[in-house]
């Protein structure tokens, strides 16, 4: 496993350089980039087909900034300056655990003071070049809003992922409320999907876009983002693996590497399992016995489903149907993988189930009903813009 980029470089190229880039965070960033790019392409394509329209807005250019700009620039300079010197003089520890440095309240006083002065000075310099400002009308194409959509989806999605995880693991939340709430680990995909998706739809509605076309544009990218994110889970060993698997590899998969059938996730980031002999690194545990590498399975299935959705998107003319298909295949994929995946279970009426099984079942039903409704209505009474 590669908890950080340093582990990858050392294993693949023999380069031993401590880098503060965690594998899961890197792939999480790549997942957002993938969704951003593919959704932007689709919005542009739909505008070219006349399904989405550009809109205009008035902006004031060149206006002198208010006192609040000094507050924010000073605060930003203080935080960056105070952290920067800490990183420079204690780089090795920073590289091992960058989040502990970034999220802590520890600051270097000298660096914070220098950062404050630079922030205020830069803001004063920029402000001196501005005046009353002039009002201009600018044209905003649908894809021009992708930065706003992605930003809100990231923030609200991460908060939703954290809330859903804490609700699923209520006992951990009660035992350590502060640790559970502010820890960077413990994120539930469906919480991020639901909350982030709602945020994007609310913004799209306010900008006057047809919601079904926006949903269709987002669907392939969401599937791709999930596949890329799950690969980050697999490569970092973040605990989202499967059940113990000590069964011999079946003959029908004999040509595949052994780790694809059962894997021990050495150097996993959650420090689970037994110690690795002669290991002196920060991450020195591996699972015994090995487990199903479910993040890898999900990554492959999600990327395959992305290719399928991307391939059929131009041939489906009913707006909203691509998103309905996405909901269905997403739910089926997750419900299937839950059969061999480690997860917290709840019980109702004598039936045990996981939060993901419940939500994925609802997604399957919703996707089927939604798609059937669109097909039966032939989209005539649903989306006037088409």
Secondary structure, DSSP 8 states (H G I E B T S, - for coil): --SBHHHHHHHHH--------BHHHHHHHHHHHHHHHHHHHHHHHHHHTTSS--EEEEEEESB---HHHHHHHHHHHHHHHHHHHHHHHTHHHHHH-HHHHHSSS---HHHHHHHHHHHHHHHHHHHHT-BS-EEEEEEE-GGGGHHHHHHHHHHHHHHHHHHHHHHHTHHHHHH-HHHHHH-S----HHHHHHHHHHHHHHHHHHTT--HHHHHHHHHHHHHHHHHHHHHHHHHHT-S--B-B--S---GGGTTS-GGGT-B--TT-TT--SEE-TT--SS--EE-SS-B--HHHHHHHHHHHHHHHHHHHTTT--STTHHHHHHHHHHHHHHHHHGGGB---EEEETTEEEEHHHHHHHHHHHHHHHHHHHHHHHTTTTT-TT-
